[in-house]
Amino acid sequence: MPKKSFLKMKKMYRDVLIKSATEVFNSKDYQKLKVADFCKGMDLPTGTFYEYFENKEDLCVYLASLAYEKKFVALGKDNIA
């Protein structure tokens, strides 16, 4: 999950980074993805990436949790078994 520094930034900027990271995540096989790929796609220096996330896995777990949350909201809580 993201570090506090990521969660403290303005939502608009967070949303742009999340959208960019999702595009990078969907562009390659997970095993071939590197932090450098995310940094390039998110237009972030490597050091800034590590201020926001521990590693690639941390970011990917966060992206998966956001996707699950959207799906849960879209289905409605009454439709979840």
N, C-alpha and C positions, 0 to 999 in steps of 0.2 A: 504494500500500500504506500501511497506517496508520503513524503515527509511533510512536516508542518509548514515548511517554507512554500511548498507547492499549494497547499490548501489555503494559505494566507493571501495568495495573489488574487487579483481581480478575476471574477468568474469569466469575464469575456476573454481574458488572456488564457486562462486555464482551458476553456472550451476550444480555443484555436489549437493549443498544444495537443489536446486529447484527439481532436479531429485529425491532425497531422500524424500523430502516433498511430492511430487506427489505420490510416492509409498505408503507413510503412508496414505495420503488422500484417496487413492483408496482401502485401506485395511480394512476400517471400515465404519460403518454408521457415517455420519457427527455428529449426536447428541452425539454419544458415544466417539468421538475423544476428546482427552485432549491435552493440550500443552505438557504434559509429553510424550505423544506418539510421537509427532513431535520431541521433544528433543532427545528421544531415537533413532528414525529412522534417524535423521539428525546428530547424534553423537555430539550434542551441549549441553553444560551446560544450565540450565534454564535461568540463568542471561544473557547469550549470546543471547539466543532466543529473550529476551525482548530488547536487544540492537538493534536487527534487525527488530522486529515487535511489534506492540502494544499488540496483542493477537491472538488467534486462528483464529478469523474471518478475521483479517487483512491479515494474511498469505493466507487464503483460497480465499479471494477476489483477491489477487495478482496472485495466481495460476490460477484462473478462467480467469483473464484478459490475462494472457500469452496464455492459451489455445484458447481463442477467437482470439487473435492476430495471432496465428499460422494458425487457420482455415481461417481467413480473407486473409492472405497471400497466402495460398494454393488455395483458390478459385479464387483469383485475384480480384482486385477492380472493374473490369467491370462486374463481376457476382453477385455483391451485390445489392439487390433491395433497 
